[in-house]
Amino acid sequence: MGIASALVNVADKVIGKFGGDVTIRVVTPGSYNAETSEVREGISDTEVKGIIEDVVSKEVNELIRAGDKTLRVTVAAKDLASAPSTVDRVLINNVVHSIISVKTNEQENTAITYELTLKV
């Protein structure tokens, strides 16, 4: 696992140095309130650094409509306890973004970075 552990550390250092502040909000099913007929979500926030890029319109899929603000955020896998999913959310400058897709970049079955495609 030599090269994989080296890549994990390099990704963490580079993204930590050049990335901006990002909050990954992990959402888990919560309890049901019978009085209000609502399900409360469990929320756990993790602040990390991420490289933020605009998404080119040619790269979008059927989940993104014309006019949606779309971004791609790359975060170091080392900073997260588990891989993000499309149920989770990302906060950038106090704006909540939905995760449309998650791409895991890995080496030797070890996650190096996660590329998250987001929309507002």
N, C-alpha and C positions, 0 to 999 in steps of 0.2 A: 504494500500500500504506500510505497515511497513517493511516487509522483503525485498520487491523489492527495496525500496530506500536504505536500508542498503547494499544490494548486489551491487547496482550501485556504492556506495561510496567505498566499499571494492575493487571492481574490478579496479576502477580508481586509488586508492592508490597503490595497488600491481603492476599493469602494469606500473604506473608512476615510481615506485621505481626500478623495475627490467627490464623494457623494454628498447629497443633501439630506436633510432630516426627513424621515419617513416614519409613519407609525403603521405597523401591521396590526389590524384588529381581528383577532380570531373570534369567530361567532359560533357558539354552541347552543343547541336547543335548551330552553329553560323550562320554567314551570308554567302551568296553565292556570290562569285566574278565572274561575267560574263566574264571578260577579261581572267582570268586564268582557268575558269571552275572548281574551287575548292571551297569546303565548309570549312570555318574556324571554328575551335572549340573554344568554350568558356571554359576557364580553371580557376579553383579556387583551390588553394593549402591550405591544412590544415596540420600543423605539429603536430604530436602526438607521444606518446610512444607506442611501440608494442612488444609483445613477438614473436620472430622469431624462427621458427623450420623448419627443413628439412621435406619433405614429403616422406614417405616410398613408394617404387614403387608399393606395393600391394594396396595402397590407391588411386592410380590414376584412372582416367576414360578415356573414349574415346576422351576427349578434349586434353589430354596430350600425346604426342608421346615419344618414347624412345629417350633419349638424351636431352629432355627439362629439364632445371633447374627449379625445383618446390619447393615452400616454402609455409608455412602456417604462417600467421601473425594474432595474436589476439590483438584487440584494444578495449579499453573501449568505450562503446556506449556514455558515458557522454561527451567524447571529440569531438564528431561529431554532427553536426546539423541535419543530416539525414543519413539513412543507405546507405552504399556504394552499388554500383551495378556493374554488369559485364562490363558496358560501361566505368567505371572509371579506374584509374590506380594507382599504388603504386610505390613510389620512395624509394629505400633503397640504401644508399651509391651512390647516383647519377645514379643508374641503374633503368630504367623504367620496371616495371613488369605489365603484364596484369592480371586482376582478372578473374579467371575461375569460382569460386563459392563463395557465401556468405552464411554463416550459422549464424543466429541470435540466441544467447542464451538469453532466457528471463524468467522472473518470473512475474506472474500476469499481462501478456500483456505489461510488461515494458522491453525494451531491456537492457541487462546487458553488453554483449560483442558481438563483431562481429568477426567470424573466417573467414579470407579471404584466399582462396587457390589461389596461384599466379604461373605464369610461365614467364620466360624471352622470 
